């Protein structure tokens, strides 16, 4: 019995020995319901070394469509000649500068523009014959020599003007883009008149300069850009007919001060103006030639950096002249001085007071150098045509040369046309009397 049990025990030990020698144990299959997939991260991609000038391509992070050779392409440097290739030069451009003289509103001008049915004024017919010329300008300037403060301050003519606000609408219709307000009638209705005038001009989208409602507005830099050419604008008057500036608003009207104007020109240049127009209300009324004070001031301002001086106030046409100013680099810059453009619209008659002139000036900006120059100055005399019917006079401004050539005004006689032709010749002779040889200035000193 003992040997039988021992034999069984030996068999059991032998079986255990055989099992342990056949392998490392049973292999267990995973449970598909509880399987957790382990994803091994690929080894990090080693990018090729780059330099500071290498630029990653737009699809650097897109590997879905990357070809086997893309890694090699990424390591290629940019075109070594790319940075040394000069940029294409800017294109040269041209723009047209247009300006007229004084816009005035005497009381006889009002009735013909009033509509009894609408109880409103419409002055568009004043300018309709000139509209095709005026709207060609990239900048088209006028000097508004009357407040347009409207009915609330009372309509009046000389000596203290105030016109209907609809005059502003007519200027917009005619093609004007820019209105200056520095003149001897700017304060005819006080600070309130200035504020209402500027409010109307702002509503119409005009660029303005010459009067102000605040110190900030008075100091505001006005630069009007057209076709890539930036015009800086300034405007000043000799005085305000003895009406004092408001004590709390000494900045209300820009007065002529040579040092101040020169400083303002420099500010415009620093602000990026390509050329600068300075509108000056100066001179002696009804004199057909500029006086020494006009010439000295205007020439100094050209030497200081102004490009065009647009004069008004004498109420008659005065000559224009070309001025050459020596620049620090030795180059010569040409400036244009228009001493007076006369009346564009008014009720004044006789001694050429009913004649004015439109100036058209080509402004050229050279692409490679960025320099701006004045070219092709053209003067077009105008005339205020009046027709009276049933006690009411209608006014409009007409291009004098065209009217003479076409004889389109049927109310005029042959003698009238002969007079117009004589006046046209006289005006052109007067305008060109100082434009023969350019006047030279250096550092503000006349030569």
Number of C-alpha atoms within 10 A of each C-alpha: 6 6 8 9 10 11 12 11 12 12 12 12 11 11 11 11 11 11 11 10 9 8 8 8 9 6 6 6 6 9 8 7 6 7 8 9 6 6 6 6 6 6 6 6 6 6 9 10 7 13 8 5 10 14 14 13 10 7 10 12 9 9 9 7 8 12 10 8 8 12 13 10 11 17 16 12 13 13 9 9 7 8 10 8 8 7 7 7 11 12 11 15 16 19 18 18 22 25 22 28 29 26 18 25 25 20 16 14 22 21 14 20 20 14 11 9 6 7 7 12 19 18 24 20 18 25 22 18 16 18 19 12 17 26 17 16 20 22 22 23 27 24 31 23 26 32 32 28 25 18 12 9 16 12 19 20 17 13 10 17 24 29 25 25 20 19 25 24 18 19 25 19 18 23 22 25 23 22 24 22 28 32 30 23 24 30 27 23 23 16 20 15 22 23 20 20 26 23 14 19 21 12 10 14 11 19 18 23 26 25 27 24 18 15 12 10 15 17 13 11 17 18 20 17 14 14 11 14 22 19 23 25 26 25 27 24 26 17 21 17 14 8 14 11 16 13 8 9 13 14 20 25 28 25 22 18 13 13 10 12 20 17 12 17 26 16 14 22 16 9 14 13 23 21 25 23 22 22 27 29 28 24 24 16 12 16 14 22 21 19 13 10 10 17 15 13 18 27 27 20 23 30 26 21 22 28 27 25 26 26 29 30 26 25 26 27 32 26 21 25 22 22 25 21 28 17 15 9 6 8 9 15 19 21 28 25 24 22 30 32 31 30 30 28 27 23 16 15 10 7 10 19 21 22 30 31 27 24 21 23 20 18 22 19 24 16 13 11 10 16 13 22 17 20 16 11 14 13 20 18 26 27 24 23 17 14 12 10 8 5 9 14 15 19 23 20 23 23 18 21 17 13 17 17 10 8 14 10 12 6 9 11 11 9 9 12 16 12 12 17 17 11 17 20 13 12 25 16 12 17 24 14 14 16 16 9 10 15 17 20 20 18 15 19 13 15 7
